[in-house]
Amino acid sequence: METVGVDRGDESYLLEVGWIFTDWSIEPDWSTLRHYPVRRERPITPLWRLFPAHLRNHLMPESAPSSAAARPAGDVIADLVADIGLVADEGHRIMLAGNSVGFDRAAILAHDPHAFDRLHYHIIDFSVLNEVVGAWYPSALADAPTKDTDHRVSTCLRNSIERARWYRRLLSAGECGRSSSR
């Protein structure tokens, strides 16, 4: 998700929402990749909230009320809920995962309190893992993938998949335990 700070759960501050489903091997199902600019219904005020990266990457004009590419937040969230339903109906256990997904979850639930009813209650937040590994096993971060972003959802999703694969390798190799100095 890309936002300009979601203070009131107001869709005018959601700029882009996207998702992709992966399996436990972290193999993405690219056919499930969705990302949509969200139509802003009102101007963003105060103007200091505008994030320069969202101007450079064209997300602000793409999410403008007059943009043909932008969709209402309710429509985007309805598509997300429908996609979750399709995967859940196949019998899969679905967990929300990615960078700062607690923030994303709260923003979506502000629009639809039942959007994630079919998800497992566990959340895999790589931002939290980054903090933990950085504090407890800082030498392990030397091989971490760099977070390169253009502040677009599709890039963030790809970065999250890369980070998940790195954590899987780190844990399977036992690197965290070996890098401890205690």
Rosetta constraint file for C-alpha pairs under 8 A:
AtomPair CA 1 CA 14 HARMONIC 7.65 0.50
AtomPair CA 1 CA 15 HARMONIC 7.57 0.50
AtomPair CA 1 CA 16 HARMONIC 5.56 0.50
AtomPair CA 1 CA 17 HARMONIC 4.54 0.50
AtomPair CA 1 CA 18 HARMONIC 6.24 0.50
AtomPair CA 1 CA 104 HARMONIC 6.25 0.50
AtomPair CA 1 CA 153 HARMONIC 5.77 0.50
AtomPair CA 2 CA 14 HARMONIC 6.51 0.50
AtomPair CA 2 CA 15 HARMONIC 5.43 0.50
AtomPair CA 2 CA 16 HARMONIC 5.01 0.50
AtomPair CA 2 CA 17 HARMONIC 6.57 0.50
AtomPair CA 2 CA 151 HARMONIC 6.85 0.50
AtomPair CA 2 CA 152 HARMONIC 6.72 0.50
AtomPair CA 2 CA 153 HARMONIC 6.48 0.50
AtomPair CA 3 CA 13 HARMONIC 5.66 0.50
AtomPair CA 3 CA 14 HARMONIC 4.61 0.50
AtomPair CA 3 CA 15 HARMONIC 5.04 0.50
AtomPair CA 3 CA 16 HARMONIC 6.90 0.50
AtomPair CA 4 CA 13 HARMONIC 5.15 0.50
AtomPair CA 4 CA 14 HARMONIC 6.60 0.50
AtomPair CA 4 CA 15 HARMONIC 7.10 0.50
AtomPair CA 4 CA 49 HARMONIC 6.49 0.50
AtomPair CA 4 CA 50 HARMONIC 6.66 0.50
AtomPair CA 4 CA 51 HARMONIC 7.02 0.50
AtomPair CA 5 CA 13 HARMONIC 6.32 0.50
AtomPair CA 5 CA 14 HARMONIC 7.93 0.50
AtomPair CA 5 CA 49 HARMONIC 7.77 0.50
AtomPair CA 6 CA 10 HARMONIC 6.62 0.50
AtomPair CA 6 CA 13 HARMONIC 5.73 0.50
AtomPair CA 6 CA 14 HARMONIC 7.07 0.50
AtomPair CA 6 CA 107 HARMONIC 6.48 0.50
AtomPair CA 9 CA 13 HARMONIC 7.91 0.50
AtomPair CA 9 CA 107 HARMONIC 5.82 0.50
AtomPair CA 9 CA 108 HARMONIC 7.98 0.50
AtomPair CA 9 CA 110 HARMONIC 4.88 0.50
AtomPair CA 9 CA 111 HARMONIC 6.52 0.50
AtomPair CA 10 CA 14 HARMONIC 7.45 0.50
AtomPair CA 10 CA 110 HARMONIC 7.75 0.50
AtomPair CA 10 CA 111 HARMONIC 7.60 0.50
AtomPair CA 11 CA 38 HARMONIC 7.76 0.50
AtomPair CA 11 CA 40 HARMONIC 6.74 0.50
AtomPair CA 11 CA 41 HARMONIC 7.48 0.50
AtomPair CA 11 CA 73 HARMONIC 5.91 0.50
AtomPair CA 11 CA 111 HARMONIC 7.45 0.50
AtomPair CA 12 CA 39 HARMONIC 7.15 0.50
AtomPair CA 12 CA 40 HARMONIC 4.27 0.50
AtomPair CA 12 CA 41 HARMONIC 5.32 0.50
AtomPair CA 12 CA 42 HARMONIC 5.80 0.50
AtomPair CA 12 CA 43 HARMONIC 7.43 0.50
AtomPair CA 12 CA 44 HARMONIC 7.16 0.50
AtomPair CA 13 CA 40 HARMONIC 6.89 0.50
AtomPair CA 13 CA 44 HARMONIC 7.08 0.50
AtomPair CA 14 CA 38 HARMONIC 6.17 0.50
AtomPair CA 14 CA 40 HARMONIC 7.38 0.50
AtomPair CA 14 CA 73 HARMONIC 7.52 0.50
AtomPair CA 15 CA 37 HARMONIC 5.68 0.50
AtomPair CA 15 CA 38 HARMONIC 4.97 0.50
AtomPair CA 15 CA 39 HARMONIC 7.15 0.50
AtomPair CA 15 CA 40 HARMONIC 7.23 0.50
AtomPair CA 15 CA 59 HARMONIC 7.01 0.50
AtomPair CA 15 CA 60 HARMONIC 7.37 0.50
AtomPair CA 15 CA 63 HARMONIC 5.91 0.50
AtomPair CA 16 CA 35 HARMONIC 6.87 0.50
AtomPair CA 16 CA 36 HARMONIC 5.51 0.50
AtomPair CA 16 CA 37 HARMONIC 4.22 0.50
AtomPair CA 16 CA 38 HARMONIC 5.20 0.50
AtomPair CA 16 CA 59 HARMONIC 7.77 0.50
AtomPair CA 16 CA 63 HARMONIC 7.60 0.50
AtomPair CA 16 CA 152 HARMONIC 7.52 0.50
AtomPair CA 16 CA 153 HARMONIC 6.62 0.50
AtomPair CA 17 CA 35 HARMONIC 5.56 0.50
AtomPair CA 17 CA 36 HARMONIC 5.60 0.50
AtomPair CA 17 CA 37 HARMONIC 6.62 0.50
AtomPair CA 17 CA 38 HARMONIC 7.02 0.50
AtomPair CA 17 CA 76 HARMONIC 7.34 0.50
AtomPair CA 17 CA 153 HARMONIC 6.60 0.50
AtomPair CA 18 CA 33 HARMONIC 7.33 0.50
AtomPair CA 18 CA 34 HARMONIC 5.13 0.50
AtomPair CA 18 CA 35 HARMONIC 3.79 0.50
AtomPair CA 18 CA 36 HARMONIC 6.25 0.50
AtomPair CA 18 CA 153 HARMONIC 5.86 0.50
AtomPair CA 18 CA 154 HARMONIC 7.12 0.50
AtomPair CA 18 CA 157 HARMONIC 7.98 0.50
AtomPair CA 19 CA 32 HARMONIC 7.53 0.50
AtomPair CA 19 CA 33 HARMONIC 5.79 0.50
AtomPair CA 19 CA 34 HARMONIC 5.45 0.50
AtomPair CA 19 CA 35 HARMONIC 6.53 0.50
AtomPair CA 19 CA 80 HARMONIC 7.61 0.50
AtomPair CA 19 CA 157 HARMONIC 7.21 0.50
AtomPair CA 20 CA 28 HARMONIC 6.88 0.50
AtomPair CA 20 CA 29 HARMONIC 6.92 0.50
AtomPair CA 20 CA 30 HARMONIC 6.99 0.50
AtomPair CA 20 CA 32 HARMONIC 5.28 0.50
AtomPair CA 20 CA 33 HARMONIC 4.46 0.50
AtomPair CA 20 CA 34 HARMONIC 6.55 0.50
AtomPair CA 20 CA 157 HARMONIC 7.43 0.50
AtomPair CA 21 CA 28 HARMONIC 5.90 0.50
AtomPair CA 21 CA 29 HARMONIC 5.79 0.50
AtomPair CA 21 CA 30 HARMONIC 7.86 0.50
AtomPair CA 21 CA 32 HARMONIC 6.16 0.50
AtomPair CA 21 CA 33 HARMONIC 7.38 0.50
AtomPair CA 22 CA 26 HARMONIC 5.34 0.50
AtomPair CA 22 CA 27 HARMONIC 5.21 0.50
AtomPair CA 22 CA 28 HARMONIC 4.11 0.50
AtomPair CA 22 CA 29 HARMONIC 5.72 0.50
AtomPair CA 23 CA 27 HARMONIC 5.60 0.50
AtomPair CA 23 CA 28 HARMONIC 6.73 0.50
AtomPair CA 23 CA 29 HARMONIC 7.99 0.50
AtomPair CA 26 CA 161 HARMONIC 6.84 0.50
AtomPair CA 26 CA 164 HARMONIC 7.22 0.50
AtomPair CA 26 CA 165 HARMONIC 6.64 0.50
AtomPair CA 28 CA 161 HARMONIC 7.95 0.50
AtomPair CA 29 CA 33 HARMONIC 7.33 0.50
AtomPair CA 32 CA 83 HARMONIC 7.94 0.50
AtomPair CA 35 CA 153 HARMONIC 6.50 0.50
AtomPair CA 35 CA 154 HARMONIC 6.71 0.50
AtomPair CA 36 CA 69 HARMONIC 7.75 0.50
AtomPair CA 36 CA 70 HARMONIC 6.74 0.50
AtomPair CA 36 CA 71 HARMONIC 6.96 0.50
AtomPair CA 36 CA 76 HARMONIC 7.08 0.50
AtomPair CA 37 CA 59 HARMONIC 7.20 0.50
AtomPair CA 37 CA 62 HARMONIC 6.24 0.50
AtomPair CA 37 CA 63 HARMONIC 5.25 0.50
AtomPair CA 37 CA 69 HARMONIC 6.71 0.50
AtomPair CA 37 CA 70 HARMONIC 4.76 0.50
AtomPair CA 37 CA 71 HARMONIC 6.38 0.50
AtomPair CA 38 CA 63 HARMONIC 5.34 0.50
AtomPair CA 38 CA 70 HARMONIC 5.06 0.50
AtomPair CA 38 CA 71 HARMONIC 5.02 0.50
AtomPair CA 38 CA 72 HARMONIC 5.68 0.50
AtomPair CA 38 CA 73 HARMONIC 5.54 0.50
AtomPair CA 38 CA 76 HARMONIC 7.46 0.50
AtomPair CA 39 CA 62 HARMONIC 7.98 0.50
AtomPair CA 39 CA 63 HARMONIC 4.69 0.50
AtomPair CA 39 CA 64 HARMONIC 5.75 0.50
AtomPair CA 39 CA 65 HARMONIC 5.41 0.50
AtomPair CA 39 CA 67 HARMONIC 7.43 0.50
AtomPair CA 39 CA 70 HARMONIC 4.71 0.50
AtomPair CA 39 CA 71 HARMONIC 5.10 0.50
AtomPair CA 39 CA 72 HARMONIC 5.13 0.50
AtomPair CA 39 CA 73 HARMONIC 6.79 0.50
AtomPair CA 40 CA 63 HARMONIC 5.82 0.50
AtomPair CA 40 CA 64 HARMONIC 5.55 0.50
AtomPair CA 40 CA 65 HARMONIC 5.40 0.50
AtomPair CA 40 CA 72 HARMONIC 7.73 0.50
AtomPair CA 41 CA 64 HARMONIC 7.89 0.50
AtomPair CA 41 CA 65 HARMONIC 5.86 0.50
AtomPair CA 42 CA 65 HARMONIC 7.66 0.50
AtomPair CA 44 CA 49 HARMONIC 7.30 0.50
AtomPair CA 44 CA 50 HARMONIC 7.37 0.50
AtomPair CA 45 CA 49 HARMONIC 6.89 0.50
AtomPair CA 50 CA 54 HARMONIC 7.48 0.50
AtomPair CA 50 CA 55 HARMONIC 7.95 0.50
AtomPair CA 51 CA 55 HARMONIC 6.94 0.50
AtomPair CA 52 CA 56 HARMONIC 6.35 0.50
AtomPair CA 53 CA 57 HARMONIC 6.02 0.50
AtomPair CA 53 CA 150 HARMONIC 7.17 0.50
AtomPair CA 53 CA 151 HARMONIC 6.63 0.50
AtomPair CA 54 CA 58 HARMONIC 6.08 0.50
AtomPair CA 54 CA 59 HARMONIC 5.10 0.50
AtomPair CA 54 CA 60 HARMONIC 5.68 0.50
AtomPair CA 54 CA 151 HARMONIC 6.90 0.50
AtomPair CA 55 CA 59 HARMONIC 6.30 0.50
AtomPair CA 55 CA 60 HARMONIC 5.61 0.50
AtomPair CA 55 CA 61 HARMONIC 7.66 0.50
AtomPair CA 57 CA 150 HARMONIC 6.71 0.50
AtomPair CA 57 CA 151 HARMONIC 7.38 0.50
AtomPair CA 57 CA 152 HARMONIC 7.57 0.50
AtomPair CA 58 CA 62 HARMONIC 6.19 0.50
AtomPair CA 59 CA 63 HARMONIC 6.01 0.50
AtomPair CA 59 CA 152 HARMONIC 7.72 0.50
AtomPair CA 60 CA 64 HARMONIC 6.25 0.50
AtomPair CA 61 CA 67 HARMONIC 6.94 0.50
AtomPair CA 62 CA 67 HARMONIC 5.66 0.50
AtomPair CA 62 CA 68 HARMONIC 7.92 0.50
AtomPair CA 62 CA 69 HARMONIC 6.24 0.50
AtomPair CA 62 CA 70 HARMONIC 6.13 0.50
AtomPair CA 63 CA 67 HARMONIC 6.26 0.50
AtomPair CA 63 CA 69 HARMONIC 7.48 0.50
AtomPair CA 63 CA 70 HARMONIC 5.18 0.50
AtomPair CA 63 CA 71 HARMONIC 7.98 0.50
AtomPair CA 64 CA 70 HARMONIC 7.12 0.50
AtomPair CA 65 CA 70 HARMONIC 7.51 0.50
AtomPair CA 71 CA 75 HARMONIC 6.65 0.50
AtomPair CA 71 CA 76 HARMONIC 6.66 0.50
AtomPair CA 72 CA 76 HARMONIC 6.54 0.50
AtomPair CA 73 CA 77 HARMONIC 6.12 0.50
AtomPair CA 73 CA 111 HARMONIC 7.99 0.50
AtomPair CA 74 CA 78 HARMONIC 5.99 0.50
AtomPair CA 74 CA 111 HARMONIC 7.27 0.50
AtomPair CA 75 CA 79 HARMONIC 6.28 0.50
AtomPair CA 76 CA 80 HARMONIC 6.35 0.50
AtomPair CA 77 CA 81 HARMONIC 6.16 0.50
AtomPair CA 77 CA 108 HARMONIC 7.30 0.50
AtomPair CA 77 CA 112 HARMONIC 7.65 0.50
AtomPair CA 77 CA 115 HARMONIC 7.36 0.50
AtomPair CA 78 CA 82 HARMONIC 6.13 0.50
AtomPair CA 78 CA 115 HARMONIC 7.95 0.50
AtomPair CA 79 CA 83 HARMONIC 6.16 0.50
AtomPair CA 80 CA 84 HARMONIC 6.19 0.50
AtomPair CA 80 CA 115 HARMONIC 7.91 0.50
AtomPair CA 81 CA 85 HARMONIC 6.15 0.50
AtomPair CA 81 CA 115 HARMONIC 5.64 0.50
AtomPair CA 81 CA 116 HARMONIC 7.20 0.50
AtomPair CA 82 CA 86 HARMONIC 6.33 0.50
AtomPair CA 83 CA 87 HARMONIC 6.44 0.50
AtomPair CA 84 CA 88 HARMONIC 5.99 0.50
AtomPair CA 84 CA 94 HARMONIC 7.90 0.50
AtomPair CA 84 CA 118 HARMONIC 7.11 0.50
AtomPair CA 84 CA 119 HARMONIC 7.72 0.50
AtomPair CA 85 CA 89 HARMONIC 5.87 0.50
AtomPair CA 85 CA 118 HARMONIC 7.05 0.50
AtomPair CA 86 CA 90 HARMONIC 6.64 0.50
AtomPair CA 87 CA 91 HARMONIC 7.07 0.50
AtomPair CA 87 CA 92 HARMONIC 6.17 0.50
AtomPair CA 87 CA 94 HARMONIC 7.87 0.50
AtomPair CA 88 CA 92 HARMONIC 5.17 0.50
AtomPair CA 88 CA 93 HARMONIC 6.66 0.50
AtomPair CA 88 CA 94 HARMONIC 7.01 0.50
AtomPair CA 88 CA 118 HARMONIC 6.82 0.50
AtomPair CA 93 CA 119 HARMONIC 7.07 0.50
AtomPair CA 93 CA 120 HARMONIC 6.41 0.50
AtomPair CA 94 CA 118 HARMONIC 7.65 0.50
AtomPair CA 94 CA 119 HARMONIC 5.07 0.50
AtomPair CA 94 CA 120 HARMONIC 5.65 0.50
AtomPair CA 95 CA 119 HARMONIC 5.69 0.50
AtomPair CA 95 CA 120 HARMONIC 5.24 0.50
AtomPair CA 95 CA 121 HARMONIC 7.16 0.50
AtomPair CA 95 CA 122 HARMONIC 6.15 0.50
AtomPair CA 95 CA 123 HARMONIC 5.82 0.50
AtomPair CA 95 CA 124 HARMONIC 7.18 0.50
AtomPair CA 96 CA 101 HARMONIC 7.08 0.50
AtomPair CA 96 CA 119 HARMONIC 7.20 0.50
AtomPair CA 96 CA 120 HARMONIC 7.83 0.50
AtomPair CA 96 CA 122 HARMONIC 7.44 0.50
AtomPair CA 96 CA 123 HARMONIC 5.15 0.50
AtomPair CA 96 CA 124 HARMONIC 6.32 0.50
AtomPair CA 97 CA 101 HARMONIC 6.36 0.50
AtomPair CA 97 CA 123 HARMONIC 5.85 0.50
AtomPair CA 97 CA 124 HARMONIC 4.46 0.50
AtomPair CA 97 CA 125 HARMONIC 5.65 0.50
AtomPair CA 97 CA 126 HARMONIC 7.50 0.50
AtomPair CA 98 CA 124 HARMONIC 6.53 0.50
AtomPair CA 98 CA 125 HARMONIC 5.38 0.50
AtomPair CA 98 CA 126 HARMONIC 5.68 0.50
AtomPair CA 98 CA 127 HARMONIC 7.80 0.50
AtomPair CA 98 CA 157 HARMONIC 7.34 0.50
AtomPair CA 98 CA 160 HARMONIC 5.19 0.50
AtomPair CA 98 CA 161 HARMONIC 7.69 0.50
AtomPair CA 98 CA 164 HARMONIC 7.99 0.50
AtomPair CA 99 CA 125 HARMONIC 5.55 0.50
AtomPair CA 99 CA 126 HARMONIC 4.95 0.50
AtomPair CA 99 CA 127 HARMONIC 5.11 0.50
AtomPair CA 99 CA 156 HARMONIC 7.91 0.50
AtomPair CA 99 CA 160 HARMONIC 6.23 0.50
AtomPair CA 100 CA 104 HARMONIC 6.76 0.50
AtomPair CA 100 CA 125 HARMONIC 5.91 0.50
AtomPair CA 100 CA 126 HARMONIC 6.99 0.50
AtomPair CA 100 CA 127 HARMONIC 5.52 0.50
AtomPair CA 100 CA 128 HARMONIC 7.73 0.50
AtomPair CA 101 CA 105 HARMONIC 5.80 0.50
AtomPair CA 101 CA 123 HARMONIC 7.66 0.50
AtomPair CA 101 CA 124 HARMONIC 7.80 0.50
AtomPair CA 101 CA 125 HARMONIC 5.83 0.50
AtomPair CA 102 CA 106 HARMONIC 6.26 0.50
AtomPair CA 102 CA 123 HARMONIC 7.74 0.50
AtomPair CA 102 CA 125 HARMONIC 7.19 0.50
AtomPair CA 103 CA 107 HARMONIC 6.30 0.50
AtomPair CA 104 CA 108 HARMONIC 6.26 0.50
AtomPair CA 105 CA 109 HARMONIC 6.08 0.50
AtomPair CA 106 CA 110 HARMONIC 6.12 0.50
AtomPair CA 107 CA 111 HARMONIC 6.98 0.50
AtomPair CA 108 CA 112 HARMONIC 6.25 0.50
AtomPair CA 108 CA 113 HARMONIC 7.70 0.50
AtomPair CA 108 CA 115 HARMONIC 7.18 0.50
AtomPair CA 109 CA 113 HARMONIC 4.40 0.50
AtomPair CA 109 CA 114 HARMONIC 6.89 0.50
AtomPair CA 109 CA 115 HARMONIC 6.34 0.50
AtomPair CA 109 CA 116 HARMONIC 7.67 0.50
AtomPair CA 125 CA 129 HARMONIC 6.64 0.50
AtomPair CA 126 CA 130 HARMONIC 5.94 0.50
AtomPair CA 126 CA 160 HARMONIC 7.51 0.50
AtomPair CA 126 CA 163 HARMONIC 7.37 0.50
AtomPair CA 126 CA 164 HARMONIC 7.42 0.50
AtomPair CA 127 CA 131 HARMONIC 6.42 0.50
AtomPair CA 128 CA 132 HARMONIC 6.27 0.50
AtomPair CA 129 CA 133 HARMONIC 6.00 0.50
AtomPair CA 130 CA 134 HARMONIC 5.90 0.50
AtomPair CA 131 CA 135 HARMONIC 6.10 0.50
AtomPair CA 132 CA 136 HARMONIC 5.94 0.50
AtomPair CA 132 CA 137 HARMONIC 7.78 0.50
AtomPair CA 133 CA 137 HARMONIC 4.95 0.50
AtomPair CA 133 CA 138 HARMONIC 6.08 0.50
AtomPair CA 133 CA 140 HARMONIC 7.17 0.50
AtomPair CA 133 CA 141 HARMONIC 7.14 0.50
AtomPair CA 133 CA 176 HARMONIC 7.66 0.50
AtomPair CA 134 CA 138 HARMONIC 4.40 0.50
AtomPair CA 134 CA 139 HARMONIC 7.90 0.50
AtomPair CA 134 CA 140 HARMONIC 7.81 0.50
AtomPair CA 134 CA 141 HARMONIC 6.57 0.50
AtomPair CA 136 CA 180 HARMONIC 7.31 0.50
AtomPair CA 137 CA 141 HARMONIC 7.49 0.50
AtomPair CA 137 CA 176 HARMONIC 5.98 0.50
AtomPair CA 137 CA 177 HARMONIC 7.97 0.50
AtomPair CA 137 CA 179 HARMONIC 5.96 0.50
AtomPair CA 137 CA 180 HARMONIC 5.67 0.50
AtomPair CA 138 CA 142 HARMONIC 7.67 0.50
AtomPair CA 138 CA 179 HARMONIC 7.89 0.50
AtomPair CA 139 CA 179 HARMONIC 6.12 0.50
AtomPair CA 140 CA 144 HARMONIC 7.42 0.50
AtomPair CA 140 CA 170 HARMONIC 7.93 0.50
AtomPair CA 140 CA 175 HARMONIC 6.72 0.50
AtomPair CA 140 CA 176 HARMONIC 6.38 0.50
AtomPair CA 140 CA 179 HARMONIC 6.29 0.50
AtomPair CA 144 CA 163 HARMONIC 7.48 0.50
AtomPair CA 144 CA 166 HARMONIC 6.70 0.50
AtomPair CA 145 CA 162 HARMONIC 7.12 0.50
AtomPair CA 145 CA 163 HARMONIC 6.44 0.50
AtomPair CA 145 CA 166 HARMONIC 7.24 0.50
AtomPair CA 147 CA 159 HARMONIC 6.57 0.50
AtomPair CA 148 CA 159 HARMONIC 7.55 0.50
AtomPair CA 149 CA 155 HARMONIC 6.15 0.50
AtomPair CA 149 CA 156 HARMONIC 6.57 0.50
AtomPair CA 149 CA 159 HARMONIC 7.95 0.50
AtomPair CA 150 CA 155 HARMONIC 6.83 0.50
AtomPair CA 151 CA 155 HARMONIC 7.18 0.50
AtomPair CA 151 CA 156 HARMONIC 7.08 0.50
AtomPair CA 152 CA 156 HARMONIC 6.39 0.50
AtomPair CA 153 CA 157 HARMONIC 6.08 0.50
AtomPair CA 154 CA 158 HARMONIC 6.33 0.50
AtomPair CA 155 CA 159 HARMONIC 6.14 0.50
AtomPair CA 156 CA 160 HARMONIC 6.11 0.50
AtomPair CA 157 CA 161 HARMONIC 6.32 0.50
AtomPair CA 158 CA 162 HARMONIC 6.25 0.50
AtomPair CA 159 CA 163 HARMONIC 6.08 0.50
AtomPair CA 160 CA 164 HARMONIC 6.04 0.50
AtomPair CA 161 CA 165 HARMONIC 6.27 0.50
AtomPair CA 162 CA 166 HARMONIC 6.27 0.50
AtomPair CA 163 CA 167 HARMONIC 6.23 0.50
AtomPair CA 164 CA 168 HARMONIC 6.20 0.50
AtomPair CA 165 CA 169 HARMONIC 6.30 0.50
AtomPair CA 166 CA 170 HARMONIC 6.07 0.50
AtomPair CA 167 CA 171 HARMONIC 6.02 0.50
AtomPair CA 168 CA 172 HARMONIC 6.00 0.50
AtomPair CA 169 CA 173 HARMONIC 5.98 0.50
AtomPair CA 170 CA 174 HARMONIC 6.23 0.50
AtomPair CA 170 CA 175 HARMONIC 5.34 0.50
AtomPair CA 170 CA 176 HARMONIC 6.82 0.50
AtomPair CA 171 CA 175 HARMONIC 6.35 0.50
AtomPair CA 171 CA 176 HARMONIC 6.83 0.50
AtomPair CA 174 CA 178 HARMONIC 6.59 0.50
AtomPair CA 175 CA 179 HARMONIC 6.04 0.50
AtomPair CA 176 CA 180 HARMONIC 6.66 0.50
